[in-house]
Amino acid sequence: MTFMIIIPAILVQSEEEFRTQAESVRGVVDLVQLDIADGQFIPNVTWSDPNVVAKYKDIKFELHLMVQNPEQEIKRWQDCKNVIRFIVHIETIPNNYQLPVTNYKLPEIALAINPDTDISTLLPYINQTKHFLFMGVNPGWQGQKFIPEVLQKIKIFKTAHPDKHISIDGAVNEETIQEIIKSGVDSICIGSAIFGNNQTPRENIEKFKKIIHNLTLKQN
């Protein structure tokens, strides 16, 4: 049976919001994504503070860098030991440019790609990372409508590179999850469907685990 990782995605405007959401998934999942936007790569600006995040030593984080200068942002987080991965957008990297490097084996660098970017842009970096994040919406805001054409891109990429870990982020919910599973992704990043309704984040995560389990059984 396919094992799929659920990664809660935190996109907030204040430390208070961050603390509330981080604490609500503490002990429920192994990894949390923190979305960081600088107002340049995308118009939105989000809260982020390495000193605060570092205090959550029992939570591992990956940072989704929706920023124009990812290397500068990476330097800001180098001493935050519970950050295990930086996700850099391919759209912010010059053609055939070496991926940013970190001072340690972890954090690692992953690549994200927007819905309207051709997957061929990933090919020069195929041997530089094992993690790729496909956006199901245009980055920056939670609650957007899913762009289904992304799933075909994922299928093509996963077929060509089955050893790579593929994540999807954006508009992952009960309506889209079945087709997302069929695309062959290895992990799903969920924001508003975990944090944006009347159920607790723990209840929502358990609900998605059951949905994934049942859908995977049907496929197998």
PyMOL CGO cylinders between C-alpha atoms (Angstrom):
from pymol import cmd
from pymol.cgo import CYLINDER

trace = [
    CYLINDER, 0.00, 0.00, 0.00, 1.27, 3.47, -0.89, 0.3, 1, 1, 1, 1, 1, 1,
    CYLINDER, 1.27, 3.47, -0.89, 2.45, 5.55, 2.06, 0.3, 1, 1, 1, 1, 1, 1,
    CYLINDER, 2.45, 5.55, 2.06, 1.79, 9.25, 1.66, 0.3, 1, 1, 1, 1, 1, 1,
    CYLINDER, 1.79, 9.25, 1.66, 3.16, 11.94, 3.97, 0.3, 1, 1, 1, 1, 1, 1,
    CYLINDER, 3.16, 11.94, 3.97, 0.86, 14.71, 5.21, 0.3, 1, 1, 1, 1, 1, 1,
    CYLINDER, 0.86, 14.71, 5.21, 2.66, 18.01, 5.80, 0.3, 1, 1, 1, 1, 1, 1,
    CYLINDER, 2.66, 18.01, 5.80, 0.67, 20.84, 7.41, 0.3, 1, 1, 1, 1, 1, 1,
    CYLINDER, 0.67, 20.84, 7.41, 1.46, 24.16, 5.71, 0.3, 1, 1, 1, 1, 1, 1,
    CYLINDER, 1.46, 24.16, 5.71, 1.61, 27.23, 7.94, 0.3, 1, 1, 1, 1, 1, 1,
    CYLINDER, 1.61, 27.23, 7.94, 1.14, 30.60, 6.22, 0.3, 1, 1, 1, 1, 1, 1,
    CYLINDER, 1.14, 30.60, 6.22, 0.62, 33.37, 8.78, 0.3, 1, 1, 1, 1, 1, 1,
    CYLINDER, 0.62, 33.37, 8.78, 0.97, 37.08, 9.38, 0.3, 1, 1, 1, 1, 1, 1,
    CYLINDER, 0.97, 37.08, 9.38, 1.87, 37.05, 13.08, 0.3, 1, 1, 1, 1, 1, 1,
    CYLINDER, 1.87, 37.05, 13.08, 3.85, 35.17, 15.71, 0.3, 1, 1, 1, 1, 1, 1,
    CYLINDER, 3.85, 35.17, 15.71, 0.63, 34.49, 17.60, 0.3, 1, 1, 1, 1, 1, 1,
    CYLINDER, 0.63, 34.49, 17.60, -0.87, 32.76, 14.56, 0.3, 1, 1, 1, 1, 1, 1,
    CYLINDER, -0.87, 32.76, 14.56, 2.30, 30.73, 14.10, 0.3, 1, 1, 1, 1, 1, 1,
    CYLINDER, 2.30, 30.73, 14.10, 2.39, 29.58, 17.72, 0.3, 1, 1, 1, 1, 1, 1,
    CYLINDER, 2.39, 29.58, 17.72, -1.28, 28.58, 17.64, 0.3, 1, 1, 1, 1, 1, 1,
    CYLINDER, -1.28, 28.58, 17.64, -0.93, 26.54, 14.47, 0.3, 1, 1, 1, 1, 1, 1,
    CYLINDER, -0.93, 26.54, 14.47, 2.44, 24.98, 15.34, 0.3, 1, 1, 1, 1, 1, 1,
    CYLINDER, 2.44, 24.98, 15.34, 1.24, 23.89, 18.76, 0.3, 1, 1, 1, 1, 1, 1,
    CYLINDER, 1.24, 23.89, 18.76, -1.97, 22.47, 17.28, 0.3, 1, 1, 1, 1, 1, 1,
    CYLINDER, -1.97, 22.47, 17.28, -0.02, 19.92, 15.20, 0.3, 1, 1, 1, 1, 1, 1,
    CYLINDER, -0.02, 19.92, 15.20, 2.73, 19.23, 17.72, 0.3, 1, 1, 1, 1, 1, 1,
    CYLINDER, 2.73, 19.23, 17.72, 3.06, 15.47, 18.16, 0.3, 1, 1, 1, 1, 1, 1,
    CYLINDER, 3.06, 15.47, 18.16, 0.60, 14.79, 15.34, 0.3, 1, 1, 1, 1, 1, 1,
    CYLINDER, 0.60, 14.79, 15.34, 2.96, 14.91, 12.33, 0.3, 1, 1, 1, 1, 1, 1,
    CYLINDER, 2.96, 14.91, 12.33, 6.70, 14.51, 11.75, 0.3, 1, 1, 1, 1, 1, 1,
    CYLINDER, 6.70, 14.51, 11.75, 7.19, 17.58, 9.57, 0.3, 1, 1, 1, 1, 1, 1,
    CYLINDER, 7.19, 17.58, 9.57, 5.61, 21.04, 9.18, 0.3, 1, 1, 1, 1, 1, 1,
    CYLINDER, 5.61, 21.04, 9.18, 6.02, 23.47, 6.29, 0.3, 1, 1, 1, 1, 1, 1,
    CYLINDER, 6.02, 23.47, 6.29, 6.40, 27.18, 7.00, 0.3, 1, 1, 1, 1, 1, 1,
    CYLINDER, 6.40, 27.18, 7.00, 5.58, 29.44, 4.05, 0.3, 1, 1, 1, 1, 1, 1,
    CYLINDER, 5.58, 29.44, 4.05, 7.80, 32.51, 3.76, 0.3, 1, 1, 1, 1, 1, 1,
    CYLINDER, 7.80, 32.51, 3.76, 6.87, 35.31, 1.33, 0.3, 1, 1, 1, 1, 1, 1,
    CYLINDER, 6.87, 35.31, 1.33, 8.81, 38.55, 0.92, 0.3, 1, 1, 1, 1, 1, 1,
    CYLINDER, 8.81, 38.55, 0.92, 6.36, 40.69, -1.07, 0.3, 1, 1, 1, 1, 1, 1,
    CYLINDER, 6.36, 40.69, -1.07, 8.69, 40.63, -4.10, 0.3, 1, 1, 1, 1, 1, 1,
    CYLINDER, 8.69, 40.63, -4.10, 8.48, 37.16, -5.63, 0.3, 1, 1, 1, 1, 1, 1,
    CYLINDER, 8.48, 37.16, -5.63, 4.78, 37.31, -4.81, 0.3, 1, 1, 1, 1, 1, 1,
    CYLINDER, 4.78, 37.31, -4.81, 2.76, 40.30, -3.51, 0.3, 1, 1, 1, 1, 1, 1,
    CYLINDER, 2.76, 40.30, -3.51, 1.97, 38.67, -0.18, 0.3, 1, 1, 1, 1, 1, 1,
    CYLINDER, 1.97, 38.67, -0.18, 4.20, 39.06, 2.90, 0.3, 1, 1, 1, 1, 1, 1,
    CYLINDER, 4.20, 39.06, 2.90, 4.22, 36.48, 5.69, 0.3, 1, 1, 1, 1, 1, 1,
    CYLINDER, 4.22, 36.48, 5.69, 5.55, 36.29, 9.22, 0.3, 1, 1, 1, 1, 1, 1,
    CYLINDER, 5.55, 36.29, 9.22, 8.77, 34.38, 9.91, 0.3, 1, 1, 1, 1, 1, 1,
    CYLINDER, 8.77, 34.38, 9.91, 11.32, 34.53, 12.71, 0.3, 1, 1, 1, 1, 1, 1,
    CYLINDER, 11.32, 34.53, 12.71, 14.15, 32.00, 13.09, 0.3, 1, 1, 1, 1, 1, 1,
    CYLINDER, 14.15, 32.00, 13.09, 14.49, 32.72, 16.82, 0.3, 1, 1, 1, 1, 1, 1,
    CYLINDER, 14.49, 32.72, 16.82, 10.86, 31.77, 17.46, 0.3, 1, 1, 1, 1, 1, 1,
    CYLINDER, 10.86, 31.77, 17.46, 10.85, 28.71, 15.19, 0.3, 1, 1, 1, 1, 1, 1,
    CYLINDER, 10.85, 28.71, 15.19, 14.08, 27.43, 16.77, 0.3, 1, 1, 1, 1, 1, 1,
    CYLINDER, 14.08, 27.43, 16.77, 12.31, 27.16, 20.14, 0.3, 1, 1, 1, 1, 1, 1,
    CYLINDER, 12.31, 27.16, 20.14, 10.08, 24.39, 18.75, 0.3, 1, 1, 1, 1, 1, 1,
    CYLINDER, 10.08, 24.39, 18.75, 12.87, 21.84, 19.02, 0.3, 1, 1, 1, 1, 1, 1,
    CYLINDER, 12.87, 21.84, 19.02, 10.48, 18.87, 18.87, 0.3, 1, 1, 1, 1, 1, 1,
    CYLINDER, 10.48, 18.87, 18.87, 9.05, 19.94, 15.48, 0.3, 1, 1, 1, 1, 1, 1,
    CYLINDER, 9.05, 19.94, 15.48, 10.93, 19.56, 12.20, 0.3, 1, 1, 1, 1, 1, 1,
    CYLINDER, 10.93, 19.56, 12.20, 10.30, 22.26, 9.62, 0.3, 1, 1, 1, 1, 1, 1,
    CYLINDER, 10.30, 22.26, 9.62, 10.75, 22.71, 5.91, 0.3, 1, 1, 1, 1, 1, 1,
    CYLINDER, 10.75, 22.71, 5.91, 10.73, 26.32, 4.71, 0.3, 1, 1, 1, 1, 1, 1,
    CYLINDER, 10.73, 26.32, 4.71, 8.89, 27.13, 1.49, 0.3, 1, 1, 1, 1, 1, 1,
    CYLINDER, 8.89, 27.13, 1.49, 10.83, 30.18, 0.27, 0.3, 1, 1, 1, 1, 1, 1,
    CYLINDER, 10.83, 30.18, 0.27, 8.52, 32.29, -1.88, 0.3, 1, 1, 1, 1, 1, 1,
    CYLINDER, 8.52, 32.29, -1.88, 11.19, 34.97, -2.00, 0.3, 1, 1, 1, 1, 1, 1,
    CYLINDER, 11.19, 34.97, -2.00, 13.17, 36.73, -4.71, 0.3, 1, 1, 1, 1, 1, 1,
    CYLINDER, 13.17, 36.73, -4.71, 16.56, 36.09, -3.08, 0.3, 1, 1, 1, 1, 1, 1,
    CYLINDER, 16.56, 36.09, -3.08, 16.52, 32.58, -1.57, 0.3, 1, 1, 1, 1, 1, 1,
    CYLINDER, 16.52, 32.58, -1.57, 20.24, 32.52, -0.73, 0.3, 1, 1, 1, 1, 1, 1,
    CYLINDER, 20.24, 32.52, -0.73, 19.84, 35.57, 1.48, 0.3, 1, 1, 1, 1, 1, 1,
    CYLINDER, 19.84, 35.57, 1.48, 16.87, 33.95, 3.24, 0.3, 1, 1, 1, 1, 1, 1,
    CYLINDER, 16.87, 33.95, 3.24, 18.75, 30.68, 3.72, 0.3, 1, 1, 1, 1, 1, 1,
    CYLINDER, 18.75, 30.68, 3.72, 21.58, 32.50, 5.49, 0.3, 1, 1, 1, 1, 1, 1,
    CYLINDER, 21.58, 32.50, 5.49, 19.04, 33.96, 7.91, 0.3, 1, 1, 1, 1, 1, 1,
    CYLINDER, 19.04, 33.96, 7.91, 18.00, 30.44, 8.94, 0.3, 1, 1, 1, 1, 1, 1,
    CYLINDER, 18.00, 30.44, 8.94, 21.32, 28.55, 8.94, 0.3, 1, 1, 1, 1, 1, 1,
    CYLINDER, 21.32, 28.55, 8.94, 21.50, 28.31, 12.73, 0.3, 1, 1, 1, 1, 1, 1,
    CYLINDER, 21.50, 28.31, 12.73, 17.91, 27.06, 13.13, 0.3, 1, 1, 1, 1, 1, 1,
    CYLINDER, 17.91, 27.06, 13.13, 18.66, 23.38, 13.75, 0.3, 1, 1, 1, 1, 1, 1,
    CYLINDER, 18.66, 23.38, 13.75, 15.08, 22.10, 13.46, 0.3, 1, 1, 1, 1, 1, 1,
    CYLINDER, 15.08, 22.10, 13.46, 14.84, 23.29, 9.85, 0.3, 1, 1, 1, 1, 1, 1,
    CYLINDER, 14.84, 23.29, 9.85, 15.67, 20.27, 7.69, 0.3, 1, 1, 1, 1, 1, 1,
    CYLINDER, 15.67, 20.27, 7.69, 14.82, 21.55, 4.21, 0.3, 1, 1, 1, 1, 1, 1,
    CYLINDER, 14.82, 21.55, 4.21, 14.70, 24.78, 2.21, 0.3, 1, 1, 1, 1, 1, 1,
    CYLINDER, 14.70, 24.78, 2.21, 12.32, 24.77, -0.76, 0.3, 1, 1, 1, 1, 1, 1,
    CYLINDER, 12.32, 24.77, -0.76, 13.54, 27.20, -3.44, 0.3, 1, 1, 1, 1, 1, 1,
    CYLINDER, 13.54, 27.20, -3.44, 11.45, 28.24, -6.44, 0.3, 1, 1, 1, 1, 1, 1,
    CYLINDER, 11.45, 28.24, -6.44, 12.95, 27.39, -9.82, 0.3, 1, 1, 1, 1, 1, 1,
    CYLINDER, 12.95, 27.39, -9.82, 11.62, 30.75, -11.03, 0.3, 1, 1, 1, 1, 1, 1,
    CYLINDER, 11.62, 30.75, -11.03, 14.10, 32.57, -8.76, 0.3, 1, 1, 1, 1, 1, 1,
    CYLINDER, 14.10, 32.57, -8.76, 17.18, 30.70, -10.01, 0.3, 1, 1, 1, 1, 1, 1,
    CYLINDER, 17.18, 30.70, -10.01, 19.12, 31.93, -13.07, 0.3, 1, 1, 1, 1, 1, 1,
    CYLINDER, 19.12, 31.93, -13.07, 19.38, 29.44, -15.94, 0.3, 1, 1, 1, 1, 1, 1,
    CYLINDER, 19.38, 29.44, -15.94, 21.83, 26.58, -15.26, 0.3, 1, 1, 1, 1, 1, 1,
    CYLINDER, 21.83, 26.58, -15.26, 22.81, 28.12, -11.93, 0.3, 1, 1, 1, 1, 1, 1,
    CYLINDER, 22.81, 28.12, -11.93, 24.05, 25.87, -9.14, 0.3, 1, 1, 1, 1, 1, 1,
    CYLINDER, 24.05, 25.87, -9.14, 21.51, 25.42, -6.36, 0.3, 1, 1, 1, 1, 1, 1,
    CYLINDER, 21.51, 25.42, -6.36, 22.27, 27.25, -3.12, 0.3, 1, 1, 1, 1, 1, 1,
    CYLINDER, 22.27, 27.25, -3.12, 24.29, 25.20, -0.66, 0.3, 1, 1, 1, 1, 1, 1,
    CYLINDER, 24.29, 25.20, -0.66, 24.05, 24.92, 3.10, 0.3, 1, 1, 1, 1, 1, 1,
    CYLINDER, 24.05, 24.92, 3.10, 26.80, 24.44, 5.64, 0.3, 1, 1, 1, 1, 1, 1,
    CYLINDER, 26.80, 24.44, 5.64, 25.49, 21.05, 6.75, 0.3, 1, 1, 1, 1, 1, 1,
    CYLINDER, 25.49, 21.05, 6.75, 24.08, 17.83, 5.29, 0.3, 1, 1, 1, 1, 1, 1,
    CYLINDER, 24.08, 17.83, 5.29, 20.79, 19.12, 6.62, 0.3, 1, 1, 1, 1, 1, 1,
    CYLINDER, 20.79, 19.12, 6.62, 19.06, 21.35, 5.72, 0.3, 1, 1, 1, 1, 1, 1,
    CYLINDER, 19.06, 21.35, 5.72, 18.81, 20.12, 2.16, 0.3, 1, 1, 1, 1, 1, 1,
    CYLINDER, 18.81, 20.12, 2.16, 17.64, 22.14, -0.84, 0.3, 1, 1, 1, 1, 1, 1,
    CYLINDER, 17.64, 22.14, -0.84, 14.44, 21.22, -2.67, 0.3, 1, 1, 1, 1, 1, 1,
    CYLINDER, 14.44, 21.22, -2.67, 12.96, 22.81, -5.78, 0.3, 1, 1, 1, 1, 1, 1,
    CYLINDER, 12.96, 22.81, -5.78, 9.45, 24.22, -6.18, 0.3, 1, 1, 1, 1, 1, 1,
    CYLINDER, 9.45, 24.22, -6.18, 7.76, 24.94, -9.50, 0.3, 1, 1, 1, 1, 1, 1,
    CYLINDER, 7.76, 24.94, -9.50, 4.76, 27.16, -10.25, 0.3, 1, 1, 1, 1, 1, 1,
    CYLINDER, 4.76, 27.16, -10.25, 1.76, 25.86, -12.24, 0.3, 1, 1, 1, 1, 1, 1,
    CYLINDER, 1.76, 25.86, -12.24, 2.60, 27.82, -15.40, 0.3, 1, 1, 1, 1, 1, 1,
    CYLINDER, 2.60, 27.82, -15.40, 6.34, 26.97, -15.44, 0.3, 1, 1, 1, 1, 1, 1,
    CYLINDER, 6.34, 26.97, -15.44, 7.48, 24.26, -17.85, 0.3, 1, 1, 1, 1, 1, 1,
    CYLINDER, 7.48, 24.26, -17.85, 8.88, 21.18, -16.11, 0.3, 1, 1, 1, 1, 1, 1,
    CYLINDER, 8.88, 21.18, -16.11, 11.85, 21.20, -18.48, 0.3, 1, 1, 1, 1, 1, 1,
    CYLINDER, 11.85, 21.20, -18.48, 13.30, 24.00, -16.32, 0.3, 1, 1, 1, 1, 1, 1,
    CYLINDER, 13.30, 24.00, -16.32, 13.88, 21.40, -13.58, 0.3, 1, 1, 1, 1, 1, 1,
    CYLINDER, 13.88, 21.40, -13.58, 16.10, 19.15, -15.69, 0.3, 1, 1, 1, 1, 1, 1,
    CYLINDER, 16.10, 19.15, -15.69, 19.43, 20.98, -15.16, 0.3, 1, 1, 1, 1, 1, 1,
    CYLINDER, 19.43, 20.98, -15.16, 19.01, 20.38, -11.40, 0.3, 1, 1, 1, 1, 1, 1,
    CYLINDER, 19.01, 20.38, -11.40, 17.75, 16.80, -11.50, 0.3, 1, 1, 1, 1, 1, 1,
    CYLINDER, 17.75, 16.80, -11.50, 20.95, 15.44, -9.92, 0.3, 1, 1, 1, 1, 1, 1,
    CYLINDER, 20.95, 15.44, -9.92, 21.28, 18.23, -7.36, 0.3, 1, 1, 1, 1, 1, 1,
    CYLINDER, 21.28, 18.23, -7.36, 18.23, 17.37, -5.24, 0.3, 1, 1, 1, 1, 1, 1,
    CYLINDER, 18.23, 17.37, -5.24, 15.83, 14.52, -4.57, 0.3, 1, 1, 1, 1, 1, 1,
    CYLINDER, 15.83, 14.52, -4.57, 12.84, 16.64, -3.52, 0.3, 1, 1, 1, 1, 1, 1,
    CYLINDER, 12.84, 16.64, -3.52, 10.53, 18.56, -5.87, 0.3, 1, 1, 1, 1, 1, 1,
    CYLINDER, 10.53, 18.56, -5.87, 7.43, 20.56, -4.92, 0.3, 1, 1, 1, 1, 1, 1,
    CYLINDER, 7.43, 20.56, -4.92, 4.72, 21.15, -7.52, 0.3, 1, 1, 1, 1, 1, 1,
    CYLINDER, 4.72, 21.15, -7.52, 2.35, 24.05, -6.83, 0.3, 1, 1, 1, 1, 1, 1,
    CYLINDER, 2.35, 24.05, -6.83, -1.33, 23.27, -7.38, 0.3, 1, 1, 1, 1, 1, 1,
    CYLINDER, -1.33, 23.27, -7.38, -2.12, 26.99, -7.22, 0.3, 1, 1, 1, 1, 1, 1,
    CYLINDER, -2.12, 26.99, -7.22, -0.21, 30.20, -7.80, 0.3, 1, 1, 1, 1, 1, 1,
    CYLINDER, -0.21, 30.20, -7.80, 1.84, 30.66, -4.63, 0.3, 1, 1, 1, 1, 1, 1,
    CYLINDER, 1.84, 30.66, -4.63, 1.11, 33.03, -1.79, 0.3, 1, 1, 1, 1, 1, 1,
    CYLINDER, 1.11, 33.03, -1.79, -2.45, 32.58, -0.56, 0.3, 1, 1, 1, 1, 1, 1,
    CYLINDER, -2.45, 32.58, -0.56, -4.38, 29.69, 0.93, 0.3, 1, 1, 1, 1, 1, 1,
    CYLINDER, -4.38, 29.69, 0.93, -7.90, 28.82, -0.18, 0.3, 1, 1, 1, 1, 1, 1,
    CYLINDER, -7.90, 28.82, -0.18, -7.36, 29.16, -3.95, 0.3, 1, 1, 1, 1, 1, 1,
    CYLINDER, -7.36, 29.16, -3.95, -8.93, 26.97, -6.65, 0.3, 1, 1, 1, 1, 1, 1,
    CYLINDER, -8.93, 26.97, -6.65, -6.89, 23.97, -7.71, 0.3, 1, 1, 1, 1, 1, 1,
    CYLINDER, -6.89, 23.97, -7.71, -5.22, 24.02, -11.17, 0.3, 1, 1, 1, 1, 1, 1,
    CYLINDER, -5.22, 24.02, -11.17, -5.78, 20.43, -12.46, 0.3, 1, 1, 1, 1, 1, 1,
    CYLINDER, -5.78, 20.43, -12.46, -3.26, 20.68, -15.31, 0.3, 1, 1, 1, 1, 1, 1,
    CYLINDER, -3.26, 20.68, -15.31, -0.52, 20.40, -12.70, 0.3, 1, 1, 1, 1, 1, 1,
    CYLINDER, -0.52, 20.40, -12.70, -1.37, 16.74, -12.17, 0.3, 1, 1, 1, 1, 1, 1,
    CYLINDER, -1.37, 16.74, -12.17, -0.39, 15.83, -15.72, 0.3, 1, 1, 1, 1, 1, 1,
    CYLINDER, -0.39, 15.83, -15.72, 2.97, 17.54, -15.18, 0.3, 1, 1, 1, 1, 1, 1,
    CYLINDER, 2.97, 17.54, -15.18, 3.47, 15.50, -12.03, 0.3, 1, 1, 1, 1, 1, 1,
    CYLINDER, 3.47, 15.50, -12.03, 2.65, 12.24, -13.81, 0.3, 1, 1, 1, 1, 1, 1,
    CYLINDER, 2.65, 12.24, -13.81, 5.12, 13.02, -16.60, 0.3, 1, 1, 1, 1, 1, 1,
    CYLINDER, 5.12, 13.02, -16.60, 7.87, 14.02, -14.17, 0.3, 1, 1, 1, 1, 1, 1,
    CYLINDER, 7.87, 14.02, -14.17, 7.31, 11.09, -11.81, 0.3, 1, 1, 1, 1, 1, 1,
    CYLINDER, 7.31, 11.09, -11.81, 7.32, 8.60, -14.68, 0.3, 1, 1, 1, 1, 1, 1,
    CYLINDER, 7.32, 8.60, -14.68, 10.63, 9.99, -15.93, 0.3, 1, 1, 1, 1, 1, 1,
    CYLINDER, 10.63, 9.99, -15.93, 12.16, 10.25, -12.45, 0.3, 1, 1, 1, 1, 1, 1,
    CYLINDER, 12.16, 10.25, -12.45, 10.52, 7.64, -10.19, 0.3, 1, 1, 1, 1, 1, 1,
    CYLINDER, 10.52, 7.64, -10.19, 13.27, 7.89, -7.58, 0.3, 1, 1, 1, 1, 1, 1,
    CYLINDER, 13.27, 7.89, -7.58, 12.53, 11.56, -6.85, 0.3, 1, 1, 1, 1, 1, 1,
    CYLINDER, 12.53, 11.56, -6.85, 10.27, 12.61, -3.97, 0.3, 1, 1, 1, 1, 1, 1,
    CYLINDER, 10.27, 12.61, -3.97, 7.34, 14.66, -5.28, 0.3, 1, 1, 1, 1, 1, 1,
    CYLINDER, 7.34, 14.66, -5.28, 5.21, 16.95, -3.10, 0.3, 1, 1, 1, 1, 1, 1,
    CYLINDER, 5.21, 16.95, -3.10, 2.17, 18.99, -4.06, 0.3, 1, 1, 1, 1, 1, 1,
    CYLINDER, 2.17, 18.99, -4.06, 1.11, 22.20, -2.34, 0.3, 1, 1, 1, 1, 1, 1,
    CYLINDER, 1.11, 22.20, -2.34, -2.04, 24.27, -2.82, 0.3, 1, 1, 1, 1, 1, 1,
    CYLINDER, -2.04, 24.27, -2.82, -5.77, 23.49, -2.78, 0.3, 1, 1, 1, 1, 1, 1,
    CYLINDER, -5.77, 23.49, -2.78, -5.29, 20.00, -1.39, 0.3, 1, 1, 1, 1, 1, 1,
    CYLINDER, -5.29, 20.00, -1.39, -8.68, 19.12, 0.09, 0.3, 1, 1, 1, 1, 1, 1,
    CYLINDER, -8.68, 19.12, 0.09, -11.38, 16.44, 0.12, 0.3, 1, 1, 1, 1, 1, 1,
    CYLINDER, -11.38, 16.44, 0.12, -12.49, 17.36, -3.40, 0.3, 1, 1, 1, 1, 1, 1,
    CYLINDER, -12.49, 17.36, -3.40, -9.03, 17.23, -5.00, 0.3, 1, 1, 1, 1, 1, 1,
    CYLINDER, -9.03, 17.23, -5.00, -7.31, 14.48, -3.01, 0.3, 1, 1, 1, 1, 1, 1,
    CYLINDER, -7.31, 14.48, -3.01, -8.47, 11.53, -5.14, 0.3, 1, 1, 1, 1, 1, 1,
    CYLINDER, -8.47, 11.53, -5.14, -6.97, 12.84, -8.38, 0.3, 1, 1, 1, 1, 1, 1,
    CYLINDER, -6.97, 12.84, -8.38, -3.87, 14.02, -6.52, 0.3, 1, 1, 1, 1, 1, 1,
    CYLINDER, -3.87, 14.02, -6.52, -3.23, 10.50, -5.22, 0.3, 1, 1, 1, 1, 1, 1,
    CYLINDER, -3.23, 10.50, -5.22, -3.53, 9.11, -8.75, 0.3, 1, 1, 1, 1, 1, 1,
    CYLINDER, -3.53, 9.11, -8.75, -0.79, 11.48, -9.95, 0.3, 1, 1, 1, 1, 1, 1,
    CYLINDER, -0.79, 11.48, -9.95, 1.84, 9.60, -7.93, 0.3, 1, 1, 1, 1, 1, 1,
    CYLINDER, 1.84, 9.60, -7.93, 2.88, 12.22, -5.38, 0.3, 1, 1, 1, 1, 1, 1,
    CYLINDER, 2.88, 12.22, -5.38, 4.78, 11.11, -2.29, 0.3, 1, 1, 1, 1, 1, 1,
    CYLINDER, 4.78, 11.11, -2.29, 3.63, 13.86, 0.07, 0.3, 1, 1, 1, 1, 1, 1,
    CYLINDER, 3.63, 13.86, 0.07, 0.90, 16.48, 0.27, 0.3, 1, 1, 1, 1, 1, 1,
    CYLINDER, 0.90, 16.48, 0.27, 1.13, 19.92, 1.86, 0.3, 1, 1, 1, 1, 1, 1,
    CYLINDER, 1.13, 19.92, 1.86, -2.21, 21.02, 3.31, 0.3, 1, 1, 1, 1, 1, 1,
    CYLINDER, -2.21, 21.02, 3.31, -3.00, 24.51, 4.61, 0.3, 1, 1, 1, 1, 1, 1,
    CYLINDER, -3.00, 24.51, 4.61, -6.58, 25.74, 4.86, 0.3, 1, 1, 1, 1, 1, 1,
    CYLINDER, -6.58, 25.74, 4.86, -8.07, 22.22, 4.87, 0.3, 1, 1, 1, 1, 1, 1,
    CYLINDER, -8.07, 22.22, 4.87, -6.15, 21.60, 8.11, 0.3, 1, 1, 1, 1, 1, 1,
    CYLINDER, -6.15, 21.60, 8.11, -6.21, 25.02, 9.78, 0.3, 1, 1, 1, 1, 1, 1,
    CYLINDER, -6.21, 25.02, 9.78, -9.19, 26.79, 8.18, 0.3, 1, 1, 1, 1, 1, 1,
    CYLINDER, -9.19, 26.79, 8.18, -12.39, 25.11, 9.42, 0.3, 1, 1, 1, 1, 1, 1,
    CYLINDER, -12.39, 25.11, 9.42, -14.32, 24.27, 12.57, 0.3, 1, 1, 1, 1, 1, 1,
    CYLINDER, -14.32, 24.27, 12.57, -12.55, 20.97, 13.21, 0.3, 1, 1, 1, 1, 1, 1,
    CYLINDER, -12.55, 20.97, 13.21, -9.24, 20.86, 15.04, 0.3, 1, 1, 1, 1, 1, 1,
    CYLINDER, -9.24, 20.86, 15.04, -6.05, 20.41, 12.98, 0.3, 1, 1, 1, 1, 1, 1,
    CYLINDER, -6.05, 20.41, 12.98, -5.58, 16.99, 14.64, 0.3, 1, 1, 1, 1, 1, 1,
    CYLINDER, -5.58, 16.99, 14.64, -9.08, 15.93, 13.58, 0.3, 1, 1, 1, 1, 1, 1,
    CYLINDER, -9.08, 15.93, 13.58, -8.49, 17.16, 10.03, 0.3, 1, 1, 1, 1, 1, 1,
    CYLINDER, -8.49, 17.16, 10.03, -5.18, 15.32, 9.73, 0.3, 1, 1, 1, 1, 1, 1,
    CYLINDER, -5.18, 15.32, 9.73, -6.75, 12.09, 10.97, 0.3, 1, 1, 1, 1, 1, 1,
    CYLINDER, -6.75, 12.09, 10.97, -9.56, 12.57, 8.46, 0.3, 1, 1, 1, 1, 1, 1,
    CYLINDER, -9.56, 12.57, 8.46, -7.08, 12.91, 5.59, 0.3, 1, 1, 1, 1, 1, 1,
    CYLINDER, -7.08, 12.91, 5.59, -5.17, 9.85, 6.77, 0.3, 1, 1, 1, 1, 1, 1,
    CYLINDER, -5.17, 9.85, 6.77, -8.37, 7.81, 6.56, 0.3, 1, 1, 1, 1, 1, 1,
    CYLINDER, -8.37, 7.81, 6.56, -9.27, 9.24, 3.14, 0.3, 1, 1, 1, 1, 1, 1,
    CYLINDER, -9.27, 9.24, 3.14, -5.79, 8.45, 1.79, 0.3, 1, 1, 1, 1, 1, 1,
    CYLINDER, -5.79, 8.45, 1.79, -5.88, 4.96, 3.28, 0.3, 1, 1, 1, 1, 1, 1,
    CYLINDER, -5.88, 4.96, 3.28, -9.27, 4.16, 1.75, 0.3, 1, 1, 1, 1, 1, 1,
    CYLINDER, -9.27, 4.16, 1.75, -8.44, 5.62, -1.66, 0.3, 1, 1, 1, 1, 1, 1,
    CYLINDER, -8.44, 5.62, -1.66, -5.11, 3.80, -1.76, 0.3, 1, 1, 1, 1, 1, 1,
    CYLINDER, -5.11, 3.80, -1.76, -6.80, 0.49, -0.94, 0.3, 1, 1, 1, 1, 1, 1,
    CYLINDER, -6.80, 0.49, -0.94, -9.21, 1.00, -3.83, 0.3, 1, 1, 1, 1, 1, 1,
    CYLINDER, -9.21, 1.00, -3.83, -6.36, 1.72, -6.23, 0.3, 1, 1, 1, 1, 1, 1,
    CYLINDER, -6.36, 1.72, -6.23, -4.45, -1.37, -5.14, 0.3, 1, 1, 1, 1, 1, 1,
]
cmd.load_cgo(trace, "trace")
